[in-house]
Amino acid sequence: NVTFGATSLLSVVISSLLVLLAVYILLPAIALLPLCSMAPIIIQGAIVFIDVHEFKVAFRSYPGELVVMVVTLIVSLALTVKEGLLAGFVCSVLKTLYEIANPNLALVGQIQGNFRDMRYFPKAEQAPNAVVIRMDAQVH
């Protein structure tokens, strides 16, 4: 359905009925096949859902998300999908907790009336008798 671009509810109903009919008709023949012969069919069906472009986007935008994606993929391939999803969930929670616990603290100084990070603007001047710190963290 997704491969052909179908998005309507009717297309979902039709494809579901076709799958149900195919399973009902072919189930006696499929029961006679050894399980190892089913592996290529399952792998071919699952390979469509692995989008390499999304891995590249995750690497460029935030490498931490790429780590979660790779761990989920590897554990899913090595063990089962259930364990892969669990590993991805645990990695995602740990990554989020790490980001919350370690926000970026920036010592800021004033330059041209604006407060700027002194690491990137060394000419910025600190406020007299005060230390101004900016905490950069996401709101979760």
DRENZADO-794353 format. One record per residue: residue in one letter; x, y, z of N, C-alpha, C in turn; residue number from 1. Coordinates in nm, 4 decimals, padded with zeros to 6 digits, always signed. Atoms other than C-alpha are relative to their C-alpha. Layout:
N
> code  nu  nv  nw  cau  cav  caw  cu  cv  cw  pos
> A  X  Y  Z  X  Y  Z  X  Y  Z  NUM
...
// end
This chain:
140
> code  nu  nv  nw  cau  cav  caw  cu  cv  cw  pos
> N  +00.0820  -00.1194  +00.0000  +00.0000  +00.0000  +00.0000  +00.0863  +00.1257  +00.0000  1
> V  -00.0860  -00.1182  -00.0110  +00.2641  +00.2508  +00.1043  +00.0899  +00.0125  -00.1218  2
> T  -00.0901  -00.0018  +00.1153  +00.4923  +00.1523  -00.1823  -00.0664  +00.0599  -00.1232  3
> F  +00.0720  -00.0525  +00.1160  +00.2253  +00.2400  -00.4373  -00.0638  +00.1350  +00.0261  4
> G  +00.0502  -00.1334  -00.0296  +00.1266  +00.5624  -00.2626  -00.1454  +00.0069  +00.0409  5
> A  +00.1407  -00.0004  -00.0411  -00.2190  +00.4576  -00.1467  -00.0121  +00.0557  +00.1409  6
> T  +00.0159  -00.0631  -00.1316  -00.3400  +00.6688  +00.1450  -00.1432  -00.0015  +00.0509  7
> S  +00.1402  -00.0076  -00.0418  -00.7171  +00.6330  +00.1567  -00.0368  -00.1180  +00.0896  8
> L  +00.0508  +00.1046  -00.0873  -00.9132  +00.4264  +00.4058  -00.0499  -00.1190  -00.0820  9
> L  +00.0477  +00.1070  +00.0867  -01.0638  +00.2278  +00.1203  +00.1154  -00.0897  -00.0449  10
> S  -00.1153  +00.0806  +00.0405  -00.7188  +00.1159  +00.0052  +00.0476  -00.0897  +00.1143  11
> V  -00.0374  +00.0810  -00.1164  -00.6430  -00.0076  +00.3577  -00.0956  -00.1176  +00.0143  12
> V  +00.1002  +00.1064  -00.0113  -00.9675  -00.2064  +00.3662  +00.0216  -00.1049  -00.1092  13
> I  -00.0192  +00.0927  +00.1116  -00.9046  -00.3595  +00.0231  +00.1262  -00.0836  +00.0208  14
> S  -00.1234  +00.0765  -00.0201  -00.5453  -00.4563  +00.1007  -00.0124  -00.0950  +00.1184  15
> S  +00.0219  +00.0892  -00.1143  -00.6492  -00.6015  +00.4383  -00.0817  -00.1211  -00.0403  16
> L  +00.0819  +00.1122  +00.0469  -00.9177  -00.8137  +00.2721  +00.0797  -00.0931  -00.0911  17
> L  -00.0826  +00.0827  +00.0884  -00.6718  -00.9331  +00.0078  +00.0997  -00.0837  +00.0797  18
> V  -00.0940  +00.0741  -00.0842  -00.4168  -01.0320  +00.2731  -00.0735  -00.1097  +00.0756  19
> L  +00.0791  +00.0994  -00.0721  -00.6843  -01.2102  +00.4757  -00.0389  -00.1160  -00.0915  20
> L  +00.0374  +00.1034  +00.0963  -00.8038  -01.3990  +00.1670  +00.1210  -00.0840  -00.0397  21
> A  -00.1210  +00.0732  +00.0376  -00.4477  -01.4918  +00.0654  +00.0465  -00.0917  +00.1127  22
> V  -00.0401  +00.0829  -00.1135  -00.3650  -01.6179  +00.4141  -00.0948  -00.1180  +00.0155  23
> Y  +00.1001  +00.1063  -00.0145  -00.6891  -01.8187  +00.4290  +00.0188  -00.1081  -00.1068  24
> I  -00.0150  +00.0956  +00.1099  -00.6299  -01.9795  +00.0901  +00.1352  -00.0708  +00.0052  25
> L  -00.1350  +00.0556  +00.0073  -00.2530  -02.0323  +00.1175  +00.0496  -00.0617  +00.1304  26
> L  -00.0467  +00.0499  -00.1292  -00.2318  -02.1316  +00.4859  +00.0320  -00.1494  -00.0007  27
> P  -00.0382  +00.1425  +00.0027  -00.2415  -02.5094  +00.4204  +00.1336  -00.0239  -00.0711  28
> A  -00.1272  +00.0165  +00.0721  +00.0454  -02.4756  +00.1710  +00.1160  +00.0590  +00.0795  29
> I  -00.1055  -00.0643  -00.0793  +00.2435  -02.2408  +00.3945  +00.0369  -00.0856  +00.1201  30
> A  -00.0265  +00.0852  -00.1171  +00.2111  -02.4829  +00.6885  +00.0970  -00.1119  -00.0332  31
> L  -00.0905  +00.1083  +00.0404  +00.4054  -02.7448  +00.4907  +00.1433  +00.0471  -00.0228  32
> L  -00.1344  -00.0538  +00.0257  +00.7023  -02.5129  +00.4260  +00.0830  +00.0018  +00.1279  33
> P  -00.0859  -00.0148  -00.1184  +01.0017  -02.5236  +00.6606  +00.0156  +00.1485  +00.0353  34
> L  -00.0093  -00.1390  -00.0445  +01.0471  -02.2076  +00.8683  +00.1169  +00.0744  -00.0635  35
> C  -00.1160  -00.0686  +00.0582  +01.3909  -02.1353  +00.7204  -00.0291  +00.0529  -00.1400  36
> S  +00.0344  -00.0507  +00.1325  +01.2310  -02.0899  +00.3789  -00.0833  +00.1278  +00.0074  37
> M  +00.0787  -00.1232  -00.0174  +01.0125  -01.8117  +00.5199  +00.0887  +00.1218  +00.0280  38
> A  -00.0890  -00.1101  -00.0367  +01.3125  -01.6015  +00.6313  +00.0247  +00.0981  -00.1146  39
> P  -00.0215  -00.0981  +00.1082  +01.3919  -01.4507  +00.2878  -00.1241  +00.0836  -00.0310  40
> I  +00.1239  -00.0741  +00.0261  +01.0271  -01.3523  +00.2433  -00.0179  +00.1100  +00.1043  41
> I  +00.0138  -00.0987  -00.1081  +01.0202  -01.1772  +00.5804  +00.1053  +00.1089  -00.0128  42
> I  -00.1077  -00.0989  +00.0152  +01.3563  -01.0085  +00.5207  -00.0299  +00.0933  -00.1164  43
> Q  +00.0333  -00.0842  +00.1151  +01.2474  -00.8857  +00.1764  -00.1120  +00.0969  +00.0326  44
> G  +00.1089  -00.0895  -00.0390  +00.9284  -00.7446  +00.3247  +00.0451  +00.1074  +00.0971  45
> A  -00.0448  -00.0964  -00.1006  +01.1143  -00.5736  +00.6095  +00.1031  +00.0981  -00.0549  46
> I  -00.1072  -00.0856  +00.0517  +01.3985  -00.4296  +00.3989  -00.0559  +00.1289  -00.0602  47
> V  +00.0628  -00.1186  +00.0579  +01.1544  -00.1844  +00.2395  -00.0126  +00.1113  +00.1037  48
> F  +00.0239  -00.0986  -00.1049  +01.1037  -00.0126  +00.5741  +00.1278  +00.0617  +00.0558  49
> I  -00.1265  -00.0582  -00.0460  +01.4751  +00.0574  +00.6371  +00.0358  +00.1121  -00.0963  50
> D  -00.0253  -00.1177  +00.0825  +01.5321  +00.4094  +00.5074  +00.1366  +00.0571  +00.0368  51
> V  -00.1364  -00.0461  -00.0252  +01.9042  +00.4913  +00.4824  +00.0052  +00.1521  +00.0073  52
> H  +00.0023  -00.1469  -00.0011  +01.8222  +00.8570  +00.4164  -00.0284  +00.0541  +00.1403  53
> E  +00.0317  -00.0446  -00.1368  +01.6726  +00.8894  +00.7663  +00.1204  -00.0134  +00.0923  54
> F  -00.1216  +00.0138  -00.0792  +01.9988  +00.7608  +00.9171  +00.0956  +00.1161  -00.0286  55
> K  -00.0864  -00.1128  +00.0361  +02.1911  +01.0289  +00.7251  -00.0517  +00.1305  +00.0604  56
> V  +00.0598  -00.1214  -00.0574  +01.9482  +01.3001  +00.8389  +00.0247  +00.0040  +00.1507  57
> A  -00.0232  +00.0065  -00.1444  +01.9811  +01.1836  +01.2005  +00.1459  +00.0292  +00.0318  58
> F  -00.1425  -00.0259  -00.0249  +02.3611  +01.1893  +01.1752  +00.0334  +00.1471  -00.0149  59
> R  -00.0286  -00.1422  +00.0220  +02.3660  +01.5423  +01.0363  -00.0644  +00.0891  +00.1053  60
> S  +00.0715  -00.0878  -00.0926  +02.1076  +01.6887  +01.2726  +00.0409  -00.0232  +00.1444  61
> Y  -00.0381  +00.0270  -00.1386  +02.1916  +01.5129  +01.5995  +00.0521  -00.1427  +00.0104  62
> P  -00.0590  +00.1342  -00.0030  +02.4329  +01.2178  +01.6314  -00.0548  -00.0906  +00.1107  63
> G  +00.0572  +00.0812  -00.1067  +02.2689  +01.1030  +01.9564  -00.1201  -00.0800  -00.0476  64
> E  +00.1142  +00.0716  +00.0558  +01.9549  +01.0102  +01.7649  +00.0463  -00.1143  -00.0906  65
> L  -00.0542  +00.1059  +00.0847  +02.1669  +00.8111  +01.5208  +00.0410  -00.1205  +00.0844  66
> V  -00.0401  +00.1093  -00.0884  +02.3064  +00.6057  +01.8102  -00.1229  -00.0819  +00.0403  67
> V  +00.1226  +00.0700  -00.0378  +01.9523  +00.5215  +01.9237  -00.0521  -00.0821  -00.1178  68
> M  +00.0489  +00.0712  +00.1183  +01.8534  +00.4254  +01.5676  +00.0855  -00.1233  -00.0302  69
> V  -00.0900  +00.1112  +00.0309  +02.1607  +00.2047  +01.5158  -00.0140  -00.1110  +00.1042  70
> V  +00.0178  +00.1012  -00.1053  +02.1204  +00.0291  +01.8530  -00.1305  -00.0760  -00.0222  71
> T  +00.1291  +00.0649  +00.0251  +01.7544  -00.0390  +01.7751  +00.0089  -00.0958  -00.1190  72
> L  -00.0127  +00.0838  +00.1189  +01.8399  -00.1752  +01.4300  +00.0823  -00.1251  +00.0288  73
> I  -00.0889  +00.1134  -00.0251  +02.1264  -00.3977  +01.5482  -00.0646  -00.1013  +00.0938  74
> V  +00.0639  +00.0931  -00.0940  +01.9367  -00.5444  +01.8433  -00.1197  -00.0684  -00.0663  75
> S  +00.1130  +00.0617  +00.0707  +01.6308  -00.6018  +01.6227  +00.0464  -00.1088  -00.0955  76
> L  -00.0512  +00.1007  +00.0926  +01.8397  -00.7877  +01.3664  +00.0637  -00.1173  +00.0729  77
> A  -00.0691  +00.1056  -00.0725  +02.0400  -00.9836  +01.6236  -00.0956  -00.0850  +00.0830  78
> L  +00.0922  +00.0733  -00.0869  +01.7546  -01.0808  +01.8554  -00.1382  -00.0041  -00.0639  79
> T  +00.1341  -00.0091  +00.0584  +01.3895  -00.9999  +01.7883  -00.0409  +00.1464  -00.0039  80
> V  +00.0489  -00.1370  +00.0106  +01.1913  -00.6894  +01.7048  -00.0410  +00.0532  +00.1377  81
> K  +00.0433  -00.0435  -00.1334  +01.0486  -00.6769  +02.0582  +00.1189  +00.0476  +00.0830  82
> E  -00.1187  -00.0411  -00.0745  +01.3942  -00.6666  +02.2164  +00.0646  +00.1239  -00.0634  83
> G  -00.0543  -00.1178  +00.0674  +01.5068  -00.4139  +01.9533  -00.0739  +00.1266  +00.0379  84
> L  +00.0791  -00.1161  -00.0411  +01.2203  -00.1791  +02.0354  +00.0258  +00.0348  +00.1462  85
> L  -00.0303  -00.0247  -00.1408  +01.2905  -00.2211  +02.4064  +00.1361  +00.0660  +00.0159  86
> A  -00.1339  -00.0600  -00.0067  +01.6598  -00.1434  +02.3547  -00.0025  +00.1442  -00.0511  87
> G  +00.0117  -00.1367  +00.0520  +01.5712  +00.1620  +02.1439  -00.0685  +00.0919  +00.0981  88
> F  +00.0706  -00.0799  -00.1000  +01.3265  +00.2841  +02.4072  +00.0913  +00.0338  +00.1172  89
> V  -00.0905  -00.0226  -00.1140  +01.5825  +00.2402  +02.6879  +00.1104  +00.0983  -00.0386  90
> C  -00.1041  -00.0937  +00.0453  +01.8536  +00.4157  +02.4846  -00.0542  +00.1420  -00.0127  91
> S  +00.0608  -00.1319  +00.0164  +01.6184  +00.7027  +02.4043  -00.0251  +00.0668  +00.1352  92
> V  +00.0236  -00.0555  -00.1340  +01.5195  +00.7468  +02.7704  +00.1323  +00.0406  +00.0646  93
> L  -00.1307  -00.0328  -00.0586  +01.8852  +00.7351  +02.8820  +00.0611  +00.1236  -00.0661  94
> K  -00.0515  -00.1177  +00.0707  +01.9830  +00.9883  +02.6128  -00.0702  +00.1268  +00.0474  95
> T  +00.0772  -00.1152  -00.0462  +01.7033  +01.2214  +02.7225  +00.0380  +00.0377  +00.1419  96
> L  -00.0419  -00.0280  -00.1381  +01.7996  +01.1889  +03.0891  +00.1385  +00.0633  +00.0043  97
> Y  -00.1340  -00.0591  +00.0058  +02.1622  +01.2647  +03.0024  -00.0060  +00.1461  -00.0445  98
> E  +00.0123  -00.1375  +00.0484  +02.0614  +01.5758  +02.8073  -00.0612  +00.0917  +00.1055  99
> I  +00.0625  -00.0808  -00.1046  +01.8415  +01.6969  +03.0936  +00.0988  +00.0249  +00.1140  100
> A  -00.0929  -00.0119  -00.1123  +02.1123  +01.6327  +03.3529  +00.1229  +00.0837  -00.0336  101
> N  -00.1211  -00.0721  +00.0401  +02.3897  +01.8008  +03.1518  -00.0317  +00.1083  -00.1036  102
> P  +00.0287  -00.1064  +00.0972  +02.2620  +02.1224  +02.9907  +00.1268  +00.0801  -00.0310  103
> N  -00.1117  -00.0862  +00.0362  +02.4978  +02.3594  +02.8131  -00.0072  +00.1271  +00.0833  104
> L  -00.0080  -00.1240  -00.0775  +02.6046  +02.6371  +03.0495  +00.0962  +00.0941  -00.0711  105
> A  -00.0808  -00.0958  +00.0733  +02.7366  +02.9466  +02.8770  +00.0196  +00.1259  +00.0848  106
> L  -00.0328  -00.1264  -00.0639  +02.9144  +03.2368  +03.0441  -00.0181  +00.1074  -00.1058  107
> V  +00.0314  -00.1001  +00.1016  +02.7782  +03.5405  +02.8630  +00.0518  +00.1363  +00.0410  108
> G  -00.0449  -00.1364  -00.0193  +02.9072  +03.8899  +02.8223  -00.0747  +00.0910  -00.0953  109
> Q  +00.0768  -00.0965  +00.0792  +02.7667  +04.2057  +02.6735  +00.0866  +00.0551  -00.1124  110
> I  -00.0652  -00.0572  +00.1168  +02.8595  +04.3167  +02.3244  -00.1082  +00.0676  -00.0837  111
> Q  +00.0944  -00.0811  +00.0774  +02.6732  +04.5908  +02.1363  -00.1416  -00.0095  +00.0570  112
> G  +00.1296  -00.0005  -00.0658  +02.3902  +04.5812  +02.3890  -00.0660  -00.1357  +00.0129  113
> N  +00.0555  +00.1346  -00.0080  +02.3303  +04.2065  +02.3568  +00.0918  -00.0897  +00.0814  114
> F  -00.0803  +00.0976  -00.0722  +02.4438  +03.9205  +02.5768  +00.0325  -00.1149  -00.0935  115
> R  -00.0472  +00.1059  +00.0906  +02.6542  +03.6689  +02.3837  +00.0922  -00.0947  +00.0762  116
> D  -00.0878  +00.1010  -00.0576  +02.8430  +03.3497  +02.4671  +00.1451  +00.0450  -00.0169  117
> M  -00.1375  -00.0509  +00.0040  +03.1970  +03.4484  +02.5566  +00.0963  -00.0966  -00.0680  118
> R  -00.0853  +00.0938  +00.0738  +03.3392  +03.1320  +02.3972  +00.0057  +00.0383  -00.1475  119
> Y  +00.0071  -00.0337  +00.1418  +03.2281  +03.2554  +02.0554  +00.0215  +00.1493  -00.0259  120
> F  -00.0197  -00.1443  +00.0100  +03.2527  +03.6305  +02.1231  +00.0979  +00.0422  +00.1093  121
> P  -00.0968  -00.0311  -00.1060  +03.5776  +03.6836  +02.3186  +00.0087  +00.1488  +00.0331  122
> K  -00.0046  -00.1434  -00.0267  +03.5429  +04.0620  +02.2910  -00.1168  +00.0472  +00.0875  123
> A  +00.1134  -00.0362  -00.0858  +03.2211  +04.0562  +02.4926  +00.0509  +00.0270  +00.1410  124
> E  -00.0438  -00.0401  -00.1333  +03.2564  +04.2227  +02.8319  -00.0974  -00.0526  +00.1045  125
> Q  +00.0836  +00.0463  -00.1092  +03.1328  +04.0726  +03.1558  -00.0624  +00.1185  +00.0711  126
> A  +00.0673  -00.1051  -00.0763  +02.8843  +04.2722  +03.3581  +00.0797  +00.0241  +00.1277  127
> P  -00.0743  -00.0277  -00.1232  +03.0495  +04.4508  +03.6510  -00.0746  -00.0555  +00.1228  128
> N  +00.0514  +00.0534  -00.1260  +02.9977  +04.2801  +03.9897  -00.1081  -00.1071  -00.0200  129
> A  +00.0997  +00.1053  +00.0231  +02.7897  +03.9992  +03.8320  +00.0562  -00.1018  -00.0979  130
> V  -00.0321  +00.1052  +00.0955  +02.8327  +03.6720  +03.6542  -00.1320  -00.0414  -00.0646  131
> V  +00.1225  +00.0330  +00.0719  +02.5713  +03.6129  +03.3875  +00.0222  -00.1323  -00.0725  132
> I  -00.0090  +00.1334  +00.0599  +02.5154  +03.2510  +03.2862  -00.1313  -00.0312  -00.0711  133
> R  +00.1179  +00.0437  +00.0744  +02.2791  +03.1178  +03.0229  +00.0025  -00.1530  -00.0050  134
> M  +00.0107  +00.1458  +00.0055  +02.1567  +02.7603  +03.0469  -00.0820  -00.0369  -00.1224  135
> D  +00.0679  +00.0435  +00.1220  +02.0701  +02.6093  +02.7101  -00.0457  -00.1435  +00.0209  136
> A  +00.0550  +00.1337  -00.0177  +01.8398  +02.3124  +02.7613  -00.1379  -00.0059  -00.0647  137
> Q  +00.1316  +00.0183  +00.0580  +01.5348  +02.1696  +02.5921  -00.1018  -00.0160  +00.1112  138
> V  +00.1092  +00.0181  -00.0946  +01.2038  +02.1788  +02.7695  -00.0669  -00.1331  -00.0341  139
> H  +00.0597  +00.1332  +00.0258  +01.0758  +01.8210  +02.8052  -00.1277  -00.0137  +00.0762  140
// end
